[in-house]
Amino acid sequence: MKLPYSSIAVMLISGLVVGAGVPIALFYMAFKIGSWPFLLAATILGALAIFWGAVMAIVAFVPVLDSVDEQVNALNRQLNTYRAFIRALLEELDDVNAILKDIRDELKKVSE
């Protein structure tokens, strides 16, 4: 599965802009106006912007985590297939070992 790197980058950049850029702009405007209600509103809106920016940045990593889960599942399937192959090979080797022991026993009988 090919990850949508451009979408992930856009989400991360927008999360950073919302989480950092908006509060900086709000505080700049509040200090330029110079009144306490604007500063209080900038603080509240800045806190909300930081929160939603963090949410957007976290949501950007969901496709990455899904891809990692998919890769882990594929590796587990390959490992299970390899284990089954090794078990079958060991069973065949046990059969070969039993046949070779029978041949050895017959050769001992013949040589006596």
Backbone as CSV, one residue per row, in Angstrom:
resi,resn,N_x,N_y,N_z,CA_x,CA_y,CA_z,C_x,C_y,C_z
1,MET,0.845,-1.180,0.000,0.000,0.000,0.000,0.891,1.244,0.000
2,LYS,0.649,2.126,-0.942,1.422,3.353,-1.028,0.769,4.396,-0.128
3,LEU,1.567,4.971,0.738,1.043,5.968,1.659,0.856,7.303,0.955
4,PRO,-0.195,8.028,1.312,-0.415,9.361,0.724,0.446,10.402,1.437
5,TYR,1.732,10.419,1.084,2.664,11.301,1.785,2.289,12.767,1.638
6,SER,1.753,13.164,0.487,1.391,14.568,0.318,0.249,14.949,1.256
7,SER,-0.721,14.074,1.419,-1.832,14.362,2.333,-1.353,14.421,3.775
8,ILE,-0.437,13.511,4.125,0.101,13.515,5.484,0.865,14.817,5.735
9,ALA,1.659,15.241,4.763,2.424,16.485,4.910,1.498,17.684,5.038
10,VAL,0.426,17.721,4.253,-0.526,18.833,4.326,-1.190,18.868,5.697
11,MET,-1.571,17.699,6.211,-2.204,17.654,7.535,-1.235,18.121,8.617
12,LEU,0.030,17.673,8.542,0.996,18.103,9.549,1.258,19.599,9.483
13,ILE,1.418,20.121,8.273,1.679,21.554,8.126,0.484,22.373,8.596
14,SER,-0.729,21.942,8.231,-1.913,22.680,8.677,-2.081,22.577,10.189
15,GLY,-1.730,21.436,10.761,-1.784,21.310,12.220,-0.804,22.256,12.897
16,LEU,0.395,22.379,12.324,1.374,23.305,12.884,0.944,24.757,12.716
17,VAL,0.371,25.073,11.556,-0.084,26.448,11.320,-1.222,26.801,12.272
18,VAL,-2.186,25.879,12.404,-3.305,26.155,13.300,-2.833,26.191,14.749
19,GLY,-1.973,25.252,15.129,-1.552,25.156,16.520,-0.559,26.215,16.949
20,ALA,0.238,26.729,16.016,1.243,27.723,16.389,0.978,29.090,15.759
21,GLY,0.594,29.099,14.498,0.421,30.362,13.778,-0.762,31.179,14.263
22,VAL,-1.891,30.518,14.490,-3.098,31.238,14.915,-2.896,31.898,16.284
23,PRO,-2.382,31.175,17.295,-2.183,31.868,18.581,-1.214,33.042,18.491
24,ILE,-0.137,32.880,17.686,0.825,33.988,17.543,0.144,35.198,16.906
25,ALA,-0.636,34.964,15.867,-1.342,36.064,15.200,-2.365,36.710,16.135
26,LEU,-3.082,35.881,16.908,-4.078,36.436,17.829,-3.431,37.299,18.907
27,PHE,-2.325,36.828,19.473,-1.650,37.622,20.501,-1.053,38.898,19.921
28,TYR,-0.548,38.829,18.705,-0.014,40.025,18.059,-1.111,41.075,17.881
29,MET,-2.268,40.620,17.382,-3.377,41.565,17.183,-3.891,42.091,18.524
30,ALA,-3.936,41.220,19.548,-4.434,41.657,20.849,-3.498,42.702,21.471
31,PHE,-2.196,42.517,21.322,-1.261,43.495,21.872,-1.289,44.790,21.069
32,LYS,-1.548,44.713,19.766,-1.645,45.941,18.948,-2.874,46.742,19.358
33,ILE,-3.996,46.024,19.607,-5.220,46.731,20.023,-5.057,47.208,21.458
34,GLY,-4.468,46.357,22.293,-4.103,46.761,23.640,-5.211,46.733,24.666
35,SER,-6.247,45.966,24.452,-7.287,45.904,25.480,-7.354,44.496,26.056
36,TRP,-7.781,44.419,27.322,-7.824,43.149,28.026,-8.846,42.167,27.443
37,PRO,-10.024,42.597,27.003,-10.967,41.615,26.425,-10.396,40.931,25.176
38,PHE,-9.682,41.712,24.372,-9.068,41.093,23.186,-7.968,40.114,23.587
39,LEU,-7.207,40.452,24.613,-6.158,39.562,25.086,-6.751,38.285,25.680
40,LEU,-7.850,38.405,26.409,-8.530,37.232,26.963,-9.093,36.358,25.841
41,ALA,-9.711,36.988,24.852,-10.236,36.229,23.713,-9.103,35.558,22.944
42,ALA,-7.977,36.250,22.790,-6.828,35.658,22.099,-6.291,34.466,22.880
43,THR,-6.291,34.530,24.194,-5.827,33.414,25.020,-6.734,32.207,24.863
44,ILE,-8.024,32.435,24.923,-8.984,31.327,24.785,-8.911,30.727,23.388
45,LEU,-8.953,31.573,22.373,-8.883,31.063,21.005,-7.523,30.429,20.711
46,GLY,-6.466,30.963,21.294,-5.143,30.363,21.119,-5.077,28.970,21.725
47,ALA,-5.667,28.788,22.905,-5.692,27.465,23.530,-6.483,26.479,22.676
48,LEU,-7.614,26.924,22.145,-8.403,26.055,21.257,-7.636,25.730,19.981
49,ALA,-6.926,26.713,19.445,-6.154,26.473,18.219,-5.027,25.481,18.478
50,ILE,-4.367,25.601,19.625,-3.306,24.648,19.958,-3.889,23.246,20.086
51,PHE,-5.031,23.122,20.749,-5.664,21.816,20.911,-6.031,21.206,19.560
52,TRP,-6.722,21.974,18.717,-7.154,21.427,17.422,-5.974,21.222,16.479
53,GLY,-4.941,22.017,16.615,-3.729,21.771,15.829,-3.084,20.452,16.212
54,ALA,-3.059,20.169,17.514,-2.517,18.882,17.970,-3.374,17.728,17.476
55,VAL,-4.682,17.901,17.498,-5.583,16.848,16.993,-5.322,16.598,15.510
56,MET,-5.169,17.661,14.736,-4.898,17.503,13.299,-3.567,16.805,13.051
57,ALA,-2.548,17.141,13.856,-1.240,16.503,13.691,-1.318,15.019,14.041
58,ILE,-2.073,14.671,15.069,-2.230,13.263,15.452,-3.002,12.500,14.382
59,VAL,-4.047,13.112,13.849,-4.849,12.462,12.807,-4.014,12.213,11.555
60,ALA,-3.009,13.049,11.321,-2.154,12.862,10.148,-1.377,11.562,10.224
61,PHE,-1.140,11.049,11.428,-0.366,9.817,11.574,-1.210,8.553,11.480
62,VAL,-2.524,8.670,11.369,-3.382,7.484,11.278,-3.039,6.628,10.057
63,PRO,-2.847,7.194,8.853,-2.467,6.342,7.718,-1.124,5.644,7.922
64,VAL,-0.197,6.304,8.602,1.104,5.690,8.866,0.926,4.485,9.782
65,LEU,0.129,4.643,10.822,-0.110,3.537,11.752,-0.849,2.394,11.070
66,ASP,-1.809,2.709,10.187,-2.506,1.663,9.437,-1.539,0.901,8.545
67,SER,-0.616,1.610,7.916,0.374,0.958,7.056,1.279,0.043,7.870
68,VAL,1.678,0.492,9.047,2.530,-0.342,9.906,1.777,-1.599,10.327
69,ASP,0.490,-1.453,10.681,-0.317,-2.627,11.050,-0.436,-3.602,9.885
70,GLU,-0.618,-3.069,8.678,-0.733,-3.922,7.499,0.579,-4.680,7.246
71,GLN,1.698,-4.006,7.418,2.991,-4.655,7.224,3.228,-5.738,8.277
72,VAL,2.821,-5.482,9.511,2.969,-6.477,10.574,2.118,-7.700,10.269
73,ASN,0.894,-7.485,9.801,0.023,-8.619,9.449,0.612,-9.433,8.303
74,ALA,1.169,-8.766,7.302,1.782,-9.482,6.181,2.989,-10.296,6.655
75,LEU,3.802,-9.717,7.522,4.954,-10.450,8.046,4.526,-11.637,8.905
76,ASN,3.444,-11.473,9.663,2.933,-12.602,10.462,2.432,-13.734,9.567
77,ARG,1.766,-13.374,8.463,1.312,-14.410,7.524,2.504,-15.145,6.916
78,GLN,3.541,-14.407,6.536,4.741,-15.033,5.987,5.414,-15.931,7.014
79,LEU,5.466,-15.481,8.249,6.081,-16.284,9.312,5.289,-17.565,9.555
80,ASN,3.970,-17.465,9.562,3.145,-18.664,9.745,3.324,-19.648,8.591
81,THR,3.431,-19.132,7.370,3.668,-19.993,6.219,5.019,-20.690,6.338
82,TYR,6.034,-19.943,6.747,7.363,-20.519,6.919,7.354,-21.588,8.009
83,ARG,6.649,-21.328,9.114,6.559,-22.319,10.189,5.892,-23.603,9.703
84,ALA,4.814,-23.463,8.924,4.124,-24.643,8.394,5.057,-25.425,7.461
85,PHE,5.815,-24.712,6.637,6.757,-25.369,5.735,7.814,-26.133,6.529
86,ILE,8.351,-25.531,7.570,9.379,-26.178,8.382,8.795,-27.402,9.096
87,ARG,7.559,-27.297,9.602,6.929,-28.459,10.249,6.769,-29.617,9.274
88,ALA,6.318,-29.310,8.057,6.155,-30.357,7.050,7.508,-30.968,6.680
89,LEU,8.524,-30.144,6.573,9.858,-30.636,6.256,10.389,-31.536,7.365
90,LEU,10.154,-31.169,8.610,10.595,-31.999,9.727,9.864,-33.345,9.754
91,GLU,8.577,-33.333,9.419,7.838,-34.602,9.354,8.413,-35.502,8.264
92,GLU,8.744,-34.913,7.125,9.340,-35.708,6.048,10.710,-36.251,6.466
93,LEU,11.476,-35.429,7.160,12.775,-35.898,7.636,12.640,-37.007,8.666
94,ASP,11.609,-36.957,9.491,11.349,-38.054,10.427,11.053,-39.341,9.681
95,ASP,10.249,-39.230,8.604,9.951,-40.412,7.788,11.220,-40.965,7.139
96,VAL,12.067,-40.080,6.610,13.324,-40.509,5.991,14.216,-41.177,7.032
97,ASN,14.255,-40.608,8.237,15.055,-41.187,9.313,14.572,-42.594,9.657
98,ALA,13.261,-42.793,9.713,12.711,-44.122,10.012,13.072,-45.118,8.909
99,ILE,12.997,-44.684,7.655,13.349,-45.564,6.529,14.833,-45.919,6.580
100,LEU,15.683,-44.953,6.861,17.122,-45.228,6.947,17.448,-46.175,8.105
101,LYS,16.738,-46.068,9.201,16.949,-46.997,10.310,16.540,-48.410,9.900
102,ASP,15.435,-48.525,9.153,15.016,-49.845,8.667,16.077,-50.434,7.729
103,ILE,16.603,-49.607,6.842,17.657,-50.081,5.922,18.886,-50.517,6.714
104,ARG,19.275,-49.753,7.715,20.419,-50.103,8.544,20.194,-51.449,9.243
105,ASP,18.990,-51.641,9.786,18.679,-52.897,10.460,18.747,-54.080,9.495
106,GLU,18.221,-53.895,8.273,18.261,-54.967,7.269,19.705,-55.291,6.856
107,LEU,20.512,-54.234,6.727,21.919,-54.456,6.371,22.656,-55.186,7.492
108,LYS,22.309,-54.897,8.736,22.925,-55.628,9.855,22.535,-57.105,9.828
109,LYS,21.272,-57.367,9.498,20.815,-58.768,9.429,21.548,-59.525,8.318
110,VAL,21.725,-58.849,7.185,22.383,-59.490,6.039,23.854,-59.750,6.349
111,SER,24.491,-58.823,7.042,25.923,-58.982,7.303,26.207,-60.010,8.390
112,GLU,25.233,-60.434,9.142,25.461,-61.421,10.214,25.461,-62.797,9.698
